[in-house]
Amino acid sequence: MTDSLTRRRMLQLTGGTAVVGLAGCTGTQNNDGGGANGTPTESGQDDTSTESGHSDEEDGHDEAVGAPSDTAEVNMITEDGGYHFEPHVVRVNVGGTVTWHNESGSHSTTAYHSDNDQPQLVPDGAAAWDSGLYTEQGATFEHTFETEGVYHYYCTPHESLGMIGSVIVGEPDPHEQVALEDPPADKPERVREKLEELNGMVSTALGDDHE
């Protein structure tokens, strides 16, 4: 009887220790996950943004682009050393308007267009836009898109850090979009990588994962 009771007590003690250990592991996982899910943009920047300014590979590229609408809003952000457009990709109807808001820092929204001394990454015949450099918090810039297609654009001072975004207008055929071709060879590697990432997001939004 004594031996049986002793063994029973030991089993109870070791079982309790195991439960405490599992609870500790679960708590750690929940805390990590909560931080990432609660503030995805900030956590992405804090983890890996020291060189490129924005860890968009792990953050933001799962965002749903959605169907076209008449208007869209994009924030231009400097935060924790990161520089980015948020969201990365927006979609409007033909004749729709995108409004950029300068939330923090100094930024521009500038089309990849020959009128801006850049390679063409917009539809043929599409109008160029260039906001100029905005330094005042709360400043806004609007552009109305009259030509269906895919448009890539960038922030003049932060292009090399990957501050690039995209606008989808209407229901374009992804196979006929200049923007979705191979990124310009004369651009820095970081810019080319970002354009490739955006091309993947746009292709997915258009139902074409041809890559």
C-alpha positions, 0 to 999 in steps of 0.5 A, spaced: 500 500 500 505 504 501 509 503 495 502 504 491 501 511 494 508 513 493 508 511 486 501 515 485 503 521 488 509 521 484 505 521 478 501 526 480 507 531 481 510 529 474 503 530 471 503 537 474 510 539 472 508 537 465 502 541 464 505 547 467 511 546 462 506 546 456 502 552 459 508 556 458 510 554 451 503 555 449 503 562 452 509 564 449 506 562 442 500 566 443 504 572 445 508 572 439 502 570 434 499 576 438 504 581 436 505 579 429 497 579 428 496 585 432 501 590 428 503 587 422 506 593 419 510 595 425 512 588 426 515 587 419 519 593 419 522 592 426 524 585 425 528 586 418 527 593 415 534 595 417 537 595 410 531 595 405 526 600 410 520 595 409 519 587 410 514 587 405 516 579 404 513 577 410 508 583 411 502 586 407 503 581 401 497 577 404 492 583 403 486 582 399 486 587 393 478 586 392 474 588 386 474 595 383 471 601 386 470 608 384 475 611 389 481 608 393 486 611 399 493 610 400 497 612 405 505 614 405 508 612 411 515 613 414 515 609 421 521 605 425 525 606 419 521 604 414 518 607 408 512 604 404 505 605 401 499 602 404 496 598 402 501 596 396 496 595 391 489 598 390 484 597 385 479 602 382 474 602 376 476 606 369 474 613 371 476 612 378 480 616 383 486 614 388 488 619 393 494 618 397 495 621 404 502 623 407 501 620 414 509 621 416 515 623 413 517 626 406 514 622 400 512 623 393 507 618 388 510 618 381 508 614 375 513 610 372 512 613 365 517 617 360 514 623 362 517 622 369 524 620 365 522 613 367 521 606 364 514 605 362 510 601 367 503 603 365 498 602 360 500 605 353 497 612 352 496 612 360 497 619 363 503 620 367 502 623 374 507 626 379 505 629 386 512 632 387 515 631 394 510 632 400 513 634 407 507 636 410 503 631 414 496 630 412 497 633 405 494 629 399 494 628 392 489 625 387 489 622 380 484 619 376 485 613 372 481 614 365 485 608 362 484 601 364 490 597 366 496 596 371 500 602 373 506 601 377 509 608 381 514 609 386 516 614 391 522 619 388 526 619 395 525 612 397 524 608 390 531 604 392 528 602 398 523 599 395 517 604 396 513 602 390 506 601 389 501 599 384 494 601 381 489 596 378 484 599 373 478 596 371 478 588 369 485 588 364 488 582 361 494 581 365 497 578 359 497 585 355 500 589 361 507 592 360 507 593 368 507 585 368 513 584 364 520 583 367 522 589 371 527 594 367 534 591 367 537 598 369 534 598 375 537 596 382 536 589 384 532 591 390 527 595 385 527 589 381 525 585 387 519 589 389 516 590 382 516 582 381 513 582 388 508 587 386 507 583 379 505 577 383 500 580 387 497 584 381 497 577 377 493 574 383 488 579 384 487 578 376 486 571 377 492 569 373 498 566 377 502 565 370 509 566 374 
